[in-house]
Amino acid sequence: MSSSRSEAFFATAPRGLEALLQQELLSLGARTAESVAGGVAFTASWEECYRANLRSRVASRILWKLGEFGYSNENDLYGAVRGLDWPGRFSVEKKIRVNVTAQKSPLKSLEFATLKVKDAVCDRFRDALGKRPDVERAAPDVRIHVFLEEAKGTLYLDTSGEPLFKRGWRSEPGEAPLRENLAAGIVMLTGWQPSEPLLDPMCGSGTFLAEAAAMARGRPPGAKRAFGFQKLKSFDAALWAKVSSEKAPDEQTPSLYGSDSDPEALKSTRRTLAGAGVERWVKIEQADVLQRVPPGPAGVMLMNPPYGERMGNADELARFYPLLGNHLKKHYAGWRCFIFTADMRLPKLIRLQPSRRTPLWNGALECRLYEFRIVSGSNR
Ligand SMILES: C[S@@+](CC[C@H](N)C(=O)[O-])C[C@H]1O[C@@H](n2cnc3c(N)ncnc32)[C@H](O)[C@@H]1O
């Protein structure tokens, strides 16, 4: 397969980060890129697809588009899937998993549709080779995705494998860590530059800090992991060796600071930073955010206070926000302070005027990234 021919791909991303992903994919060499809800449709060569998997900080997955078909029932779906040359795409020894998602599909059961797709793929293999691939849900080699709309379906093969937010450096889940690609996207949305300090005073397991450090150091987020495209017949090992040995253009020396009131969280931060190989760029200390003073006259403060069913009592948070607002006004003049939360009461209770609010989704949870530019004197 020619490595420079253009193929069609779809990259998924946390909702709210589509425009950022579009810019990122274009900067990584995509030839065209169009953002839609939930992701970006783009065209690129295989070389650019490998590079996007290795270097995209925002994408969740990159799917290779195999084709589209019209349908109105399960039999149409079966026929369209069976019509594709699956044995030409991957070998029968590979373990497969099928994922069907739908929007306004007339089909009654997605489970049944998934079964039909799996049967169609297996039947096509059996016709060609007399045997069929096994199904493996937890750790498949090859993931087949089908997206069903009202009368149209699209077939994809996943080129990422494990989702791209799995950087291969997180040792343990910790308490409500953010997904790495959402955290990276948030750091990008703040406009932080590695030449200015970045402080996360509620650093939890250190996701913002690890992502910011990796960005500044030009570390590819996928350097420590494998990808789905390596399991496909189109895989070009020499091309991948070239792409994966490319050096980052510039390495900067960032000033990163993290603190948390919980010593266990700090241990977790240290493990995350060590896993990512960036611990030397980040100064960690134990502190209550309401005591934490900034490490310089200006910079970016970014935090993700506890919120949700498992964490943070609503009354406690309602008492905390005005104190946080006072603390920022008193000590953070000159800083751009960003708070990422699902708690829509925050802007009212913190008693500061946000200069920007960006809607984002953490999974199914609607959140906001609030920016407060703190100036000396009253901010209200
Ligand atoms: C939602 S978690 C942050 C998760 C983090 N963004 C990550 O991805 O791992 C909130 C953190 O705030 C910390 N925290 C709660 N109250 C605090 C306070 N008063 N001062 C400093 N940290 C606090 C908790 O220990 C917890 O680690």
The ligand as a Tripos MOL2 file, in Angstrom:
@<TRIPOS>MOLECULE
LIG
   27    29     1     0     0
SMALL
NO_CHARGES

@<TRIPOS>ATOM
      1 C1        -10.7760   16.4070   41.4520 C.3       1 LIG1
      2 S1         -9.2770   16.1520   42.2870 S.3       1 LIG1
      3 C2         -8.1040   16.7600   41.1190 C.3       1 LIG1
      4 C3         -7.8230   15.7130   40.0750 C.3       1 LIG1
      5 C4         -6.6740   16.0970   39.1880 C.3       1 LIG1
      6 N1         -7.0260   17.1630   38.2660 N.3       1 LIG1
      7 C5         -6.2210   14.8540   38.4190 C.2       1 LIG1
      8 O1         -6.4200   14.7730   37.2080 O.co2     1 LIG1
      9 O2         -5.7220   13.9370   39.0420 O.co2     1 LIG1
     10 C6         -9.2750   17.4240   43.4890 C.3       1 LIG1
     11 C7         -8.0780   17.4440   44.4120 C.3       1 LIG1
     12 O3         -8.2050   18.5750   45.2870 O.3       1 LIG1
     13 C8         -7.6060   18.2300   46.5230 C.3       1 LIG1
     14 N2         -8.1150   19.1520   47.5510 N.ar      1 LIG1
     15 C9         -9.3290   19.1720   48.1310 C.ar      1 LIG1
     16 N3         -9.4140   20.2130   48.9890 N.ar      1 LIG1
     17 C10        -8.2330   20.8640   48.9330 C.ar      1 LIG1
     18 C11        -7.7190   22.0330   49.5680 C.ar      1 LIG1
     19 N4         -8.4270   22.7230   50.4500 N.pl3     1 LIG1
     20 N5         -6.4590   22.4110   49.2620 N.ar      1 LIG1
     21 C12        -5.7110   21.7180   48.3580 C.ar      1 LIG1
     22 N6         -6.1490   20.6040   47.7380 N.ar      1 LIG1
     23 C13        -7.3950   20.1830   48.0170 C.ar      1 LIG1
     24 C14        -7.9910   16.7870   46.7380 C.3       1 LIG1
     25 O4         -7.0500   16.1780   47.6200 O.3       1 LIG1
     26 C15        -7.9180   16.2200   45.3110 C.3       1 LIG1
     27 O5         -6.6740   15.6440   45.0780 O.3       1 LIG1
@<TRIPOS>BOND
     1     1     2 1
     2     2     3 1
     3     2    10 1
     4     3     4 1
     5     4     5 1
     6     5     6 1
     7     5     7 1
     8     7     8 2
     9     7     9 1
    10    10    11 1
    11    11    12 1
    12    11    26 1
    13    12    13 1
    14    13    14 1
    15    13    24 1
    16    14    15 ar
    17    14    23 ar
    18    15    16 ar
    19    16    17 ar
    20    17    18 ar
    21    17    23 ar
    22    18    19 1
    23    18    20 ar
    24    20    21 ar
    25    21    22 ar
    26    22    23 ar
    27    24    25 1
    28    24    26 1
    29    26    27 1
@<TRIPOS>SUBSTRUCTURE
     1 LIG1         1 GROUP 0 **** ****
